[in-house]
């Protein structure tokens, strides 16, 4: 994983992956997309970090933190775009 970029692991058929991509794109966040169905090492990594589960999207941030299946609000908060109430 690049140290200076967000990496999102997912699949093309996953609606939550598409939604998370929309959030990242809307906030112009640079990210690398990794399709775990085409990359065996990525799939193995996802299973490892998710303690045996193939949970997507799994989003890894430059600071080493990981969000798994985040809501739009969780992802926006992590990106620094939390909505004020």
N, CA, C and O atoms as a Maestro MAE file, in Angstrom:
{
 s_m_m2io_version
 :::
 2.0.0
}

f_m_ct {
 s_m_title
 :::
 protein
 m_atom[340] {
  # First column is atom index #
  i_m_mmod_type
  r_m_x_coord
  r_m_y_coord
  r_m_z_coord
  i_m_residue_number
  s_m_chain_name
  s_m_pdb_residue_name
  s_m_pdb_atom_name
  i_m_atomic_number
  :::
  1 25 0.830 -1.187 0.000 1 A "UNK " " N  " 7
  2 3 0.000 0.000 0.000 1 A "UNK " " CA " 6
  3 2 0.875 1.251 0.000 1 A "UNK " " C  " 6
  4 15 1.828 1.339 0.774 1 A "UNK " " O  " 8
  5 25 0.561 2.210 -0.855 2 A "UNK " " N  " 7
  6 3 1.318 3.459 -0.835 2 A "UNK " " CA " 6
  7 2 1.146 4.170 0.513 2 A "UNK " " C  " 6
  8 15 0.049 4.183 1.070 2 A "UNK " " O  " 8
  9 25 2.209 4.753 1.028 3 A "UNK " " N  " 7
  10 3 2.152 5.407 2.337 3 A "UNK " " CA " 6
  11 2 1.387 6.717 2.332 3 A "UNK " " C  " 6
  12 15 0.941 7.161 3.390 3 A "UNK " " O  " 8
  13 25 1.222 7.344 1.190 4 A "UNK " " N  " 7
  14 3 0.627 8.681 1.139 4 A "UNK " " CA " 6
  15 2 -0.757 8.698 0.497 4 A "UNK " " C  " 6
  16 15 -1.244 9.762 0.115 4 A "UNK " " O  " 8
  17 25 -1.390 7.548 0.372 5 A "UNK " " N  " 7
  18 3 -2.660 7.487 -0.344 5 A "UNK " " CA " 6
  19 2 -3.624 6.555 0.377 5 A "UNK " " C  " 6
  20 15 -3.218 5.596 1.033 5 A "UNK " " O  " 8
  21 25 -4.881 6.855 0.241 6 A "UNK " " N  " 7
  22 3 -5.929 5.974 0.743 6 A "UNK " " CA " 6
  23 2 -6.032 4.792 -0.213 6 A "UNK " " C  " 6
  24 15 -5.974 4.963 -1.430 6 A "UNK " " O  " 8
  25 25 -6.185 3.601 0.340 7 A "UNK " " N  " 7
  26 3 -6.372 2.407 -0.485 7 A "UNK " " CA " 6
  27 2 -7.710 1.783 -0.093 7 A "UNK " " C  " 6
  28 15 -7.952 1.472 1.074 7 A "UNK " " O  " 8
  29 25 -8.568 1.609 -1.089 8 A "UNK " " N  " 7
  30 3 -9.859 0.994 -0.848 8 A "UNK " " CA " 6
  31 2 -9.898 -0.365 -1.511 8 A "UNK " " C  " 6
  32 15 -9.702 -0.492 -2.720 8 A "UNK " " O  " 8
  33 25 -10.156 -1.387 -0.697 9 A "UNK " " N  " 7
  34 3 -10.270 -2.753 -1.175 9 A "UNK " " CA " 6
  35 2 -11.752 -3.091 -1.284 9 A "UNK " " C  " 6
  36 15 -12.529 -2.837 -0.364 9 A "UNK " " O  " 8
  37 25 -12.131 -3.669 -2.426 10 A "UNK " " N  " 7
  38 3 -13.521 -4.024 -2.603 10 A "UNK " " CA " 6
  39 2 -13.730 -4.901 -3.809 10 A "UNK " " C  " 6
  40 15 -12.793 -5.499 -4.339 10 A "UNK " " O  " 8
  41 25 -14.992 -4.968 -4.242 11 A "UNK " " N  " 7
  42 3 -15.367 -5.726 -5.429 11 A "UNK " " CA " 6
  43 2 -16.251 -4.857 -6.307 11 A "UNK " " C  " 6
  44 15 -16.859 -3.898 -5.831 11 A "UNK " " O  " 8
  45 25 -16.320 -5.188 -7.576 12 A "UNK " " N  " 7
  46 3 -17.120 -4.384 -8.504 12 A "UNK " " CA " 6
  47 2 -18.613 -4.531 -8.259 12 A "UNK " " C  " 6
  48 15 -19.379 -3.626 -8.590 12 A "UNK " " O  " 8
  49 25 -19.047 -5.655 -7.684 13 A "UNK " " N  " 7
  50 3 -20.474 -5.891 -7.465 13 A "UNK " " CA " 6
  51 2 -20.989 -5.363 -6.130 13 A "UNK " " C  " 6
  52 15 -22.188 -5.441 -5.865 13 A "UNK " " O  " 8
  53 25 -20.124 -4.835 -5.298 14 A "UNK " " N  " 7
  54 3 -20.472 -4.399 -3.945 14 A "UNK " " CA " 6
  55 2 -21.080 -2.998 -3.943 14 A "UNK " " C  " 6
  56 15 -20.392 -2.034 -4.282 14 A "UNK " " O  " 8
  57 25 -22.375 -2.861 -3.563 15 A "UNK " " N  " 7
  58 3 -22.989 -1.534 -3.541 15 A "UNK " " CA " 6
  59 2 -22.359 -0.597 -2.504 15 A "UNK " " C  " 6
  60 15 -22.298 0.611 -2.730 15 A "UNK " " O  " 8
  61 25 -21.891 -1.134 -1.375 16 A "UNK " " N  " 7
  62 3 -21.234 -0.291 -0.377 16 A "UNK " " CA " 6
  63 2 -19.901 0.235 -0.883 16 A "UNK " " C  " 6
  64 15 -19.482 1.332 -0.516 16 A "UNK " " O  " 8
  65 25 -19.227 -0.556 -1.735 17 A "UNK " " N  " 7
  66 3 -17.973 -0.096 -2.344 17 A "UNK " " CA " 6
  67 2 -18.252 1.073 -3.285 17 A "UNK " " C  " 6
  68 15 -17.529 2.070 -3.278 17 A "UNK " " O  " 8
  69 25 -19.295 0.948 -4.086 18 A "UNK " " N  " 7
  70 3 -19.662 2.031 -5.019 18 A "UNK " " CA " 6
  71 2 -20.016 3.297 -4.245 18 A "UNK " " C  " 6
  72 15 -19.633 4.398 -4.640 18 A "UNK " " O  " 8
  73 25 -20.744 3.142 -3.146 19 A "UNK " " N  " 7
  74 3 -21.136 4.290 -2.323 19 A "UNK " " CA " 6
  75 2 -19.907 4.957 -1.710 19 A "UNK " " C  " 6
  76 15 -19.795 6.183 -1.714 19 A "UNK " " O  " 8
  77 25 -18.987 4.149 -1.185 20 A "UNK " " N  " 7
  78 3 -17.770 4.711 -0.584 20 A "UNK " " CA " 6
  79 2 -16.917 5.425 -1.633 20 A "UNK " " C  " 6
  80 15 -16.331 6.471 -1.353 20 A "UNK " " O  " 8
  81 25 -16.849 4.858 -2.841 21 A "UNK " " N  " 7
  82 3 -16.123 5.526 -3.932 21 A "UNK " " CA " 6
  83 2 -16.730 6.890 -4.219 21 A "UNK " " C  " 6
  84 15 -16.007 7.861 -4.442 21 A "UNK " " O  " 8
  85 25 -18.066 6.965 -4.214 22 A "UNK " " N  " 7
  86 3 -18.744 8.242 -4.469 22 A "UNK " " CA " 6
  87 2 -18.360 9.276 -3.411 22 A "UNK " " C  " 6
  88 15 -18.110 10.436 -3.737 22 A "UNK " " O  " 8
  89 25 -18.314 8.858 -2.156 23 A "UNK " " N  " 7
  90 3 -17.934 9.776 -1.075 23 A "UNK " " CA " 6
  91 2 -16.501 10.256 -1.279 23 A "UNK " " C  " 6
  92 15 -16.229 11.453 -1.192 23 A "UNK " " O  " 8
  93 25 -15.588 9.333 -1.548 24 A "UNK " " N  " 7
  94 3 -14.194 9.720 -1.768 24 A "UNK " " CA " 6
  95 2 -14.056 10.655 -2.963 24 A "UNK " " C  " 6
  96 15 -13.328 11.645 -2.901 24 A "UNK " " O  " 8
  97 25 -14.748 10.343 -4.039 25 A "UNK " " N  " 7
  98 3 -14.689 11.200 -5.230 25 A "UNK " " CA " 6
  99 2 -15.309 12.570 -4.981 25 A "UNK " " C  " 6
  100 15 -14.784 13.586 -5.435 25 A "UNK " " O  " 8
  101 25 -16.431 12.594 -4.258 26 A "UNK " " N  " 7
  102 3 -17.108 13.866 -3.978 26 A "UNK " " CA " 6
  103 2 -16.188 14.809 -3.206 26 A "UNK " " C  " 6
  104 15 -16.230 16.023 -3.405 26 A "UNK " " O  " 8
  105 25 -15.366 14.256 -2.334 27 A "UNK " " N  " 7
  106 3 -14.448 15.080 -1.533 27 A "UNK " " CA " 6
  107 2 -13.049 15.160 -2.143 27 A "UNK " " C  " 6
  108 15 -12.102 15.638 -1.518 27 A "UNK " " O  " 8
  109 25 -12.949 14.674 -3.388 28 A "UNK " " N  " 7
  110 3 -11.692 14.742 -4.139 28 A "UNK " " CA " 6
  111 2 -10.523 14.119 -3.380 28 A "UNK " " C  " 6
  112 15 -9.401 14.623 -3.418 28 A "UNK " " O  " 8
  113 25 -10.805 13.030 -2.701 29 A "UNK " " N  " 7
  114 3 -9.768 12.305 -1.962 29 A "UNK " " CA " 6
  115 2 -9.049 11.360 -2.924 29 A "UNK " " C  " 6
  116 15 -9.678 10.531 -3.581 29 A "UNK " " O  " 8
  117 25 -7.741 11.493 -2.996 30 A "UNK " " N  " 7
  118 3 -6.955 10.593 -3.852 30 A "UNK " " CA " 6
  119 2 -6.966 9.209 -3.215 30 A "UNK " " C  " 6
  120 15 -6.652 9.056 -2.035 30 A "UNK " " O  " 8
  121 25 -7.330 8.207 -4.004 31 A "UNK " " N  " 7
  122 3 -7.336 6.852 -3.477 31 A "UNK " " CA " 6
  123 2 -7.017 5.856 -4.575 31 A "UNK " " C  " 6
  124 15 -7.208 6.108 -5.765 31 A "UNK " " O  " 8
  125 25 -6.524 4.719 -4.125 32 A "UNK " " N  " 7
  126 3 -6.245 3.610 -5.027 32 A "UNK " " CA " 6
  127 2 -7.336 2.574 -4.819 32 A "UNK " " C  " 6
  128 15 -7.644 2.217 -3.682 32 A "UNK " " O  " 8
  129 25 -7.919 2.091 -5.899 33 A "UNK " " N  " 7
  130 3 -8.956 1.061 -5.847 33 A "UNK " " CA " 6
  131 2 -8.298 -0.290 -6.106 33 A "UNK " " C  " 6
  132 15 -7.553 -0.440 -7.075 33 A "UNK " " O  " 8
  133 25 -8.565 -1.271 -5.251 34 A "UNK " " N  " 7
  134 3 -8.027 -2.609 -5.431 34 A "UNK " " CA " 6
  135 2 -9.197 -3.595 -5.421 34 A "UNK " " C  " 6
  136 15 -9.901 -3.727 -4.420 34 A "UNK " " O  " 8
  137 25 -9.392 -4.275 -6.533 35 A "UNK " " N  " 7
  138 3 -10.445 -5.278 -6.660 35 A "UNK " " CA " 6
  139 2 -9.916 -6.589 -6.103 35 A "UNK " " C  " 6
  140 15 -9.021 -7.199 -6.688 35 A "UNK " " O  " 8
  141 25 -10.465 -7.025 -4.970 36 A "UNK " " N  " 7
  142 3 -9.932 -8.221 -4.318 36 A "UNK " " CA " 6
  143 2 -10.275 -9.507 -5.085 36 A "UNK " " C  " 6
  144 15 -9.723 -10.568 -4.795 36 A "UNK " " O  " 8
  145 25 -11.171 -9.412 -6.047 37 A "UNK " " N  " 7
  146 3 -11.459 -10.592 -6.870 37 A "UNK " " CA " 6
  147 2 -10.405 -10.793 -7.957 37 A "UNK " " C  " 6
  148 15 -10.313 -11.868 -8.550 37 A "UNK " " O  " 8
  149 25 -9.613 -9.756 -8.214 38 A "UNK " " N  " 7
  150 3 -8.568 -9.837 -9.230 38 A "UNK " " CA " 6
  151 2 -7.168 -9.872 -8.631 38 A "UNK " " C  " 6
  152 15 -6.190 -10.078 -9.349 38 A "UNK " " O  " 8
  153 25 -7.068 -9.673 -7.327 39 A "UNK " " N  " 7
  154 3 -5.770 -9.586 -6.669 39 A "UNK " " CA " 6
  155 2 -5.775 -10.501 -5.440 39 A "UNK " " C  " 6
  156 15 -6.304 -10.138 -4.389 39 A "UNK " " O  " 8
  157 25 -5.186 -11.675 -5.582 40 A "UNK " " N  " 7
  158 3 -5.201 -12.675 -4.508 40 A "UNK " " CA " 6
  159 2 -4.492 -12.183 -3.253 40 A "UNK " " C  " 6
  160 15 -4.951 -12.449 -2.142 40 A "UNK " " O  " 8
  161 25 -3.384 -11.473 -3.413 41 A "UNK " " N  " 7
  162 3 -2.659 -10.953 -2.248 41 A "UNK " " CA " 6
  163 2 -3.518 -9.940 -1.496 41 A "UNK " " C  " 6
  164 15 -3.521 -9.914 -0.265 41 A "UNK " " O  " 8
  165 25 -4.245 -9.108 -2.238 42 A "UNK " " N  " 7
  166 3 -5.134 -8.133 -1.609 42 A "UNK " " CA " 6
  167 2 -6.250 -8.843 -0.855 42 A "UNK " " C  " 6
  168 15 -6.594 -8.452 0.260 42 A "UNK " " O  " 8
  169 25 -6.818 -9.888 -1.460 43 A "UNK " " N  " 7
  170 3 -7.876 -10.652 -0.804 43 A "UNK " " CA " 6
  171 2 -7.355 -11.281 0.492 43 A "UNK " " C  " 6
  172 15 -8.035 -11.246 1.518 43 A "UNK " " O  " 8
  173 25 -6.160 -11.851 0.444 44 A "UNK " " N  " 7
  174 3 -5.558 -12.431 1.643 44 A "UNK " " CA " 6
  175 2 -5.345 -11.365 2.724 44 A "UNK " " C  " 6
  176 15 -5.569 -11.624 3.906 44 A "UNK " " O  " 8
  177 25 -4.918 -10.183 2.319 45 A "UNK " " N  " 7
  178 3 -4.709 -9.076 3.263 45 A "UNK " " CA " 6
  179 2 -6.021 -8.695 3.933 45 A "UNK " " C  " 6
  180 15 -6.068 -8.504 5.148 45 A "UNK " " O  " 8
  181 25 -7.080 -8.585 3.152 46 A "UNK " " N  " 7
  182 3 -8.387 -8.210 3.690 46 A "UNK " " CA " 6
  183 2 -8.874 -9.242 4.698 46 A "UNK " " C  " 6
  184 15 -9.381 -8.884 5.761 46 A "UNK " " O  " 8
  185 25 -8.722 -10.506 4.372 47 A "UNK " " N  " 7
  186 3 -9.134 -11.568 5.294 47 A "UNK " " CA " 6
  187 2 -8.314 -11.489 6.585 47 A "UNK " " C  " 6
  188 15 -8.844 -11.704 7.675 47 A "UNK " " O  " 8
  189 25 -7.041 -11.186 6.458 48 A "UNK " " N  " 7
  190 3 -6.164 -11.082 7.637 48 A "UNK " " CA " 6
  191 2 -6.582 -9.913 8.531 48 A "UNK " " C  " 6
  192 15 -6.755 -10.096 9.736 48 A "UNK " " O  " 8
  193 25 -6.746 -8.721 7.963 49 A "UNK " " N  " 7
  194 3 -7.072 -7.550 8.789 49 A "UNK " " CA " 6
  195 2 -8.497 -7.601 9.333 49 A "UNK " " C  " 6
  196 15 -8.808 -6.938 10.323 49 A "UNK " " O  " 8
  197 25 -9.356 -8.379 8.695 50 A "UNK " " N  " 7
  198 3 -10.737 -8.511 9.152 50 A "UNK " " CA " 6
  199 2 -10.975 -9.821 9.912 50 A "UNK " " C  " 6
  200 15 -12.101 -10.308 10.015 50 A "UNK " " O  " 8
  201 25 -9.882 -10.370 10.437 51 A "UNK " " N  " 7
  202 3 -9.933 -11.551 11.314 51 A "UNK " " CA " 6
  203 2 -10.740 -12.698 10.712 51 A "UNK " " C  " 6
  204 15 -11.628 -13.260 11.354 51 A "UNK " " O  " 8
  205 25 -10.408 -13.032 9.459 52 A "UNK " " N  " 7
  206 3 -11.016 -14.172 8.802 52 A "UNK " " CA " 6
  207 2 -12.196 -13.850 7.905 52 A "UNK " " C  " 6
  208 15 -12.713 -14.734 7.221 52 A "UNK " " O  " 8
  209 25 -12.626 -12.608 7.897 53 A "UNK " " N  " 7
  210 3 -13.764 -12.215 7.072 53 A "UNK " " CA " 6
  211 2 -13.305 -11.431 5.854 53 A "UNK " " C  " 6
  212 15 -12.323 -10.691 5.907 53 A "UNK " " O  " 8
  213 25 -14.022 -11.603 4.768 54 A "UNK " " N  " 7
  214 3 -13.728 -10.884 3.520 54 A "UNK " " CA " 6
  215 2 -14.678 -9.682 3.437 54 A "UNK " " C  " 6
  216 15 -15.535 -9.622 2.556 54 A "UNK " " O  " 8
  217 25 -14.520 -8.737 4.350 55 A "UNK " " N  " 7
  218 3 -15.412 -7.584 4.459 55 A "UNK " " CA " 6
  219 2 -14.970 -6.464 3.539 55 A "UNK " " C  " 6
  220 15 -13.814 -6.042 3.559 55 A "UNK " " O  " 8
  221 25 -15.911 -5.987 2.729 56 A "UNK " " N  " 7
  222 3 -15.631 -4.877 1.831 56 A "UNK " " CA " 6
  223 2 -16.771 -3.871 1.889 56 A "UNK " " C  " 6
  224 15 -17.922 -4.252 2.102 56 A "UNK " " O  " 8
  225 25 -16.466 -2.601 1.702 57 A "UNK " " N  " 7
  226 3 -15.120 -2.091 1.487 57 A "UNK " " CA " 6
  227 2 -14.303 -2.049 2.772 57 A "UNK " " C  " 6
  228 15 -14.825 -1.813 3.862 57 A "UNK " " O  " 8
  229 25 -13.035 -2.280 2.610 58 A "UNK " " N  " 7
  230 3 -12.059 -2.057 3.665 58 A "UNK " " CA " 6
  231 2 -11.173 -0.936 3.156 58 A "UNK " " C  " 6
  232 15 -10.556 -1.054 2.097 58 A "UNK " " O  " 8
  233 25 -11.112 0.145 3.908 59 A "UNK " " N  " 7
  234 3 -10.393 1.342 3.471 59 A "UNK " " CA " 6
  235 2 -9.244 1.608 4.430 59 A "UNK " " C  " 6
  236 15 -9.443 1.771 5.634 59 A "UNK " " O  " 8
  237 25 -8.034 1.650 3.872 60 A "UNK " " N  " 7
  238 3 -6.822 1.857 4.665 60 A "UNK " " CA " 6
  239 2 -6.320 3.278 4.398 60 A "UNK " " C  " 6
  240 15 -6.188 3.702 3.250 60 A "UNK " " O  " 8
  241 25 -6.047 3.992 5.471 61 A "UNK " " N  " 7
  242 3 -5.610 5.383 5.377 61 A "UNK " " CA " 6
  243 2 -4.110 5.506 5.602 61 A "UNK " " C  " 6
  244 15 -3.493 4.619 6.190 61 A "UNK " " O  " 8
  245 25 -3.519 6.612 5.132 62 A "UNK " " N  " 7
  246 3 -2.071 6.794 5.259 62 A "UNK " " CA " 6
  247 2 -1.553 6.697 6.691 62 A "UNK " " C  " 6
  248 15 -0.396 6.337 6.909 62 A "UNK " " O  " 8
  249 25 -2.409 7.020 7.676 63 A "UNK " " N  " 7
  250 3 -1.970 6.941 9.072 63 A "UNK " " CA " 6
  251 2 -2.038 5.521 9.631 63 A "UNK " " C  " 6
  252 15 -1.733 5.295 10.802 63 A "UNK " " O  " 8
  253 25 -2.445 4.555 8.780 64 A "UNK " " N  " 7
  254 3 -2.517 3.164 9.200 64 A "UNK " " CA " 6
  255 2 -3.880 2.744 9.726 64 A "UNK " " C  " 6
  256 15 -4.119 1.560 9.964 64 A "UNK " " O  " 8
  257 25 -4.772 3.707 9.907 65 A "UNK " " N  " 7
  258 3 -6.103 3.358 10.392 65 A "UNK " " CA " 6
  259 2 -6.917 2.705 9.276 65 A "UNK " " C  " 6
  260 15 -6.650 2.902 8.090 65 A "UNK " " O  " 8
  261 25 -7.907 1.931 9.683 66 A "UNK " " N  " 7
  262 3 -8.718 1.166 8.741 66 A "UNK " " CA " 6
  263 2 -10.188 1.341 9.082 66 A "UNK " " C  " 6
  264 15 -10.581 1.247 10.245 66 A "UNK " " O  " 8
  265 25 -10.996 1.597 8.060 67 A "UNK " " N  " 7
  266 3 -12.449 1.590 8.215 67 A "UNK " " CA " 6
  267 2 -12.987 0.420 7.401 67 A "UNK " " C  " 6
  268 15 -12.601 0.217 6.250 67 A "UNK " " O  " 8
  269 25 -13.876 -0.337 8.012 68 A "UNK " " N  " 7
  270 3 -14.480 -1.481 7.347 68 A "UNK " " CA " 6
  271 2 -15.982 -1.223 7.229 68 A "UNK " " C  " 6
  272 15 -16.668 -0.987 8.223 68 A "UNK " " O  " 8
  273 25 -16.470 -1.274 6.001 69 A "UNK " " N  " 7
  274 3 -17.879 -1.038 5.711 69 A "UNK " " CA " 6
  275 2 -18.384 0.239 6.391 69 A "UNK " " C  " 6
  276 15 -19.412 0.211 7.068 69 A "UNK " " O  " 8
  277 25 -17.675 1.353 6.219 70 A "UNK " " N  " 7
  278 3 -18.086 2.574 6.920 70 A "UNK " " CA " 6
  279 2 -19.346 3.187 6.307 70 A "UNK " " C  " 6
  280 15 -19.624 3.036 5.117 70 A "UNK " " O  " 8
  281 25 -20.086 3.874 7.149 71 A "UNK " " N  " 7
  282 3 -21.209 4.671 6.659 71 A "UNK " " CA " 6
  283 2 -20.632 5.915 5.979 71 A "UNK " " C  " 6
  284 15 -19.444 6.208 6.121 71 A "UNK " " O  " 8
  285 25 -21.461 6.632 5.254 72 A "UNK " " N  " 7
  286 3 -21.013 7.887 4.643 72 A "UNK " " CA " 6
  287 2 -20.517 8.842 5.725 72 A "UNK " " C  " 6
  288 15 -19.485 9.492 5.560 72 A "UNK " " O  " 8
  289 25 -21.255 8.925 6.833 73 A "UNK " " N  " 7
  290 3 -20.882 9.841 7.917 73 A "UNK " " CA " 6
  291 2 -19.528 9.464 8.518 73 A "UNK " " C  " 6
  292 15 -18.705 10.340 8.783 73 A "UNK " " O  " 8
  293 25 -19.290 8.174 8.734 74 A "UNK " " N  " 7
  294 3 -18.001 7.730 9.287 74 A "UNK " " CA " 6
  295 2 -16.858 8.069 8.340 74 A "UNK " " C  " 6
  296 15 -15.798 8.526 8.768 74 A "UNK " " O  " 8
  297 25 -17.081 7.841 7.058 75 A "UNK " " N  " 7
  298 3 -16.039 8.113 6.072 75 A "UNK " " CA " 6
  299 2 -15.777 9.607 5.963 75 A "UNK " " C  " 6
  300 15 -14.622 10.030 5.909 75 A "UNK " " O  " 8
  301 25 -16.835 10.410 5.931 76 A "UNK " " N  " 7
  302 3 -16.664 11.863 5.856 76 A "UNK " " CA " 6
  303 2 -15.972 12.401 7.103 76 A "UNK " " C  " 6
  304 15 -15.157 13.319 7.007 76 A "UNK " " O  " 8
  305 25 -16.284 11.845 8.269 77 A "UNK " " N  " 7
  306 3 -15.612 12.273 9.504 77 A "UNK " " CA " 6
  307 2 -14.122 11.982 9.398 77 A "UNK " " C  " 6
  308 15 -13.297 12.831 9.737 77 A "UNK " " O  " 8
  309 25 -13.770 10.787 8.930 78 A "UNK " " N  " 7
  310 3 -12.355 10.423 8.792 78 A "UNK " " CA " 6
  311 2 -11.637 11.345 7.801 78 A "UNK " " C  " 6
  312 15 -10.468 11.680 7.990 78 A "UNK " " O  " 8
  313 25 -12.346 11.748 6.748 79 A "UNK " " N  " 7
  314 3 -11.769 12.632 5.742 79 A "UNK " " CA " 6
  315 2 -11.702 14.090 6.226 79 A "UNK " " C  " 6
  316 15 -11.083 14.932 5.576 79 A "UNK " " O  " 8
  317 25 -12.335 14.380 7.357 80 A "UNK " " N  " 7
  318 3 -12.336 15.747 7.885 80 A "UNK " " CA " 6
  319 2 -13.495 16.573 7.375 80 A "UNK " " C  " 6
  320 15 -13.449 17.803 7.411 80 A "UNK " " O  " 8
  321 25 -14.535 15.909 6.899 81 A "UNK " " N  " 7
  322 3 -15.697 16.612 6.369 81 A "UNK " " CA " 6
  323 2 -16.953 16.282 7.165 81 A "UNK " " C  " 6
  324 15 -18.033 16.137 6.593 81 A "UNK " " O  " 8
  325 25 -16.816 16.165 8.471 82 A "UNK " " N  " 7
  326 3 -17.977 15.854 9.315 82 A "UNK " " CA " 6
  327 2 -18.990 16.973 9.179 82 A "UNK " " C  " 6
  328 15 -18.646 18.155 9.215 82 A "UNK " " O  " 8
  329 25 -20.239 16.581 9.023 83 A "UNK " " N  " 7
  330 3 -21.309 17.570 8.899 83 A "UNK " " CA " 6
  331 2 -21.676 18.095 10.274 83 A "UNK " " C  " 6
  332 15 -21.808 17.337 11.235 83 A "UNK " " O  " 8
  333 25 -21.836 19.401 10.347 84 A "UNK " " N  " 7
  334 3 -22.269 19.984 11.626 84 A "UNK " " CA " 6
  335 2 -23.790 19.934 11.687 84 A "UNK " " C  " 6
  336 15 -24.478 20.024 10.670 84 A "UNK " " O  " 8
  337 25 -24.288 19.788 12.900 85 A "UNK " " N  " 7
  338 3 -25.741 19.641 13.087 85 A "UNK " " CA " 6
  339 2 -26.324 20.937 13.558 85 A "UNK " " C  " 6
  340 15 -27.532 21.028 13.777 85 A "UNK " " O  " 8
  :::
 }
 m_bond[339] {
  # First column is bond index #
  i_m_from
  i_m_to
  i_m_order
  :::
  1 1 2 1
  2 2 3 1
  3 3 4 2
  4 3 5 1
  5 5 6 1
  6 6 7 1
  7 7 8 2
  8 7 9 1
  9 9 10 1
  10 10 11 1
  11 11 12 2
  12 11 13 1
  13 13 14 1
  14 14 15 1
  15 15 16 2
  16 15 17 1
  17 17 18 1
  18 18 19 1
  19 19 20 2
  20 19 21 1
  21 21 22 1
  22 22 23 1
  23 23 24 2
  24 23 25 1
  25 25 26 1
  26 26 27 1
  27 27 28 2
  28 27 29 1
  29 29 30 1
  30 30 31 1
  31 31 32 2
  32 31 33 1
  33 33 34 1
  34 34 35 1
  35 35 36 2
  36 35 37 1
  37 37 38 1
  38 38 39 1
  39 39 40 2
  40 39 41 1
  41 41 42 1
  42 42 43 1
  43 43 44 2
  44 43 45 1
  45 45 46 1
  46 46 47 1
  47 47 48 2
  48 47 49 1
  49 49 50 1
  50 50 51 1
  51 51 52 2
  52 51 53 1
  53 53 54 1
  54 54 55 1
  55 55 56 2
  56 55 57 1
  57 57 58 1
  58 58 59 1
  59 59 60 2
  60 59 61 1
  61 61 62 1
  62 62 63 1
  63 63 64 2
  64 63 65 1
  65 65 66 1
  66 66 67 1
  67 67 68 2
  68 67 69 1
  69 69 70 1
  70 70 71 1
  71 71 72 2
  72 71 73 1
  73 73 74 1
  74 74 75 1
  75 75 76 2
  76 75 77 1
  77 77 78 1
  78 78 79 1
  79 79 80 2
  80 79 81 1
  81 81 82 1
  82 82 83 1
  83 83 84 2
  84 83 85 1
  85 85 86 1
  86 86 87 1
  87 87 88 2
  88 87 89 1
  89 89 90 1
  90 90 91 1
  91 91 92 2
  92 91 93 1
  93 93 94 1
  94 94 95 1
  95 95 96 2
  96 95 97 1
  97 97 98 1
  98 98 99 1
  99 99 100 2
  100 99 101 1
  101 101 102 1
  102 102 103 1
  103 103 104 2
  104 103 105 1
  105 105 106 1
  106 106 107 1
  107 107 108 2
  108 107 109 1
  109 109 110 1
  110 110 111 1
  111 111 112 2
  112 111 113 1
  113 113 114 1
  114 114 115 1
  115 115 116 2
  116 115 117 1
  117 117 118 1
  118 118 119 1
  119 119 120 2
  120 119 121 1
  121 121 122 1
  122 122 123 1
  123 123 124 2
  124 123 125 1
  125 125 126 1
  126 126 127 1
  127 127 128 2
  128 127 129 1
  129 129 130 1
  130 130 131 1
  131 131 132 2
  132 131 133 1
  133 133 134 1
  134 134 135 1
  135 135 136 2
  136 135 137 1
  137 137 138 1
  138 138 139 1
  139 139 140 2
  140 139 141 1
  141 141 142 1
  142 142 143 1
  143 143 144 2
  144 143 145 1
  145 145 146 1
  146 146 147 1
  147 147 148 2
  148 147 149 1
  149 149 150 1
  150 150 151 1
  151 151 152 2
  152 151 153 1
  153 153 154 1
  154 154 155 1
  155 155 156 2
  156 155 157 1
  157 157 158 1
  158 158 159 1
  159 159 160 2
  160 159 161 1
  161 161 162 1
  162 162 163 1
  163 163 164 2
  164 163 165 1
  165 165 166 1
  166 166 167 1
  167 167 168 2
  168 167 169 1
  169 169 170 1
  170 170 171 1
  171 171 172 2
  172 171 173 1
  173 173 174 1
  174 174 175 1
  175 175 176 2
  176 175 177 1
  177 177 178 1
  178 178 179 1
  179 179 180 2
  180 179 181 1
  181 181 182 1
  182 182 183 1
  183 183 184 2
  184 183 185 1
  185 185 186 1
  186 186 187 1
  187 187 188 2
  188 187 189 1
  189 189 190 1
  190 190 191 1
  191 191 192 2
  192 191 193 1
  193 193 194 1
  194 194 195 1
  195 195 196 2
  196 195 197 1
  197 197 198 1
  198 198 199 1
  199 199 200 2
  200 199 201 1
  201 201 202 1
  202 202 203 1
  203 203 204 2
  204 203 205 1
  205 205 206 1
  206 206 207 1
  207 207 208 2
  208 207 209 1
  209 209 210 1
  210 210 211 1
  211 211 212 2
  212 211 213 1
  213 213 214 1
  214 214 215 1
  215 215 216 2
  216 215 217 1
  217 217 218 1
  218 218 219 1
  219 219 220 2
  220 219 221 1
  221 221 222 1
  222 222 223 1
  223 223 224 2
  224 223 225 1
  225 225 226 1
  226 226 227 1
  227 227 228 2
  228 227 229 1
  229 229 230 1
  230 230 231 1
  231 231 232 2
  232 231 233 1
  233 233 234 1
  234 234 235 1
  235 235 236 2
  236 235 237 1
  237 237 238 1
  238 238 239 1
  239 239 240 2
  240 239 241 1
  241 241 242 1
  242 242 243 1
  243 243 244 2
  244 243 245 1
  245 245 246 1
  246 246 247 1
  247 247 248 2
  248 247 249 1
  249 249 250 1
  250 250 251 1
  251 251 252 2
  252 251 253 1
  253 253 254 1
  254 254 255 1
  255 255 256 2
  256 255 257 1
  257 257 258 1
  258 258 259 1
  259 259 260 2
  260 259 261 1
  261 261 262 1
  262 262 263 1
  263 263 264 2
  264 263 265 1
  265 265 266 1
  266 266 267 1
  267 267 268 2
  268 267 269 1
  269 269 270 1
  270 270 271 1
  271 271 272 2
  272 271 273 1
  273 273 274 1
  274 274 275 1
  275 275 276 2
  276 275 277 1
  277 277 278 1
  278 278 279 1
  279 279 280 2
  280 279 281 1
  281 281 282 1
  282 282 283 1
  283 283 284 2
  284 283 285 1
  285 285 286 1
  286 286 287 1
  287 287 288 2
  288 287 289 1
  289 289 290 1
  290 290 291 1
  291 291 292 2
  292 291 293 1
  293 293 294 1
  294 294 295 1
  295 295 296 2
  296 295 297 1
  297 297 298 1
  298 298 299 1
  299 299 300 2
  300 299 301 1
  301 301 302 1
  302 302 303 1
  303 303 304 2
  304 303 305 1
  305 305 306 1
  306 306 307 1
  307 307 308 2
  308 307 309 1
  309 309 310 1
  310 310 311 1
  311 311 312 2
  312 311 313 1
  313 313 314 1
  314 314 315 1
  315 315 316 2
  316 315 317 1
  317 317 318 1
  318 318 319 1
  319 319 320 2
  320 319 321 1
  321 321 322 1
  322 322 323 1
  323 323 324 2
  324 323 325 1
  325 325 326 1
  326 326 327 1
  327 327 328 2
  328 327 329 1
  329 329 330 1
  330 330 331 1
  331 331 332 2
  332 331 333 1
  333 333 334 1
  334 334 335 1
  335 335 336 2
  336 335 337 1
  337 337 338 1
  338 338 339 1
  339 339 340 2
  :::
 }
}
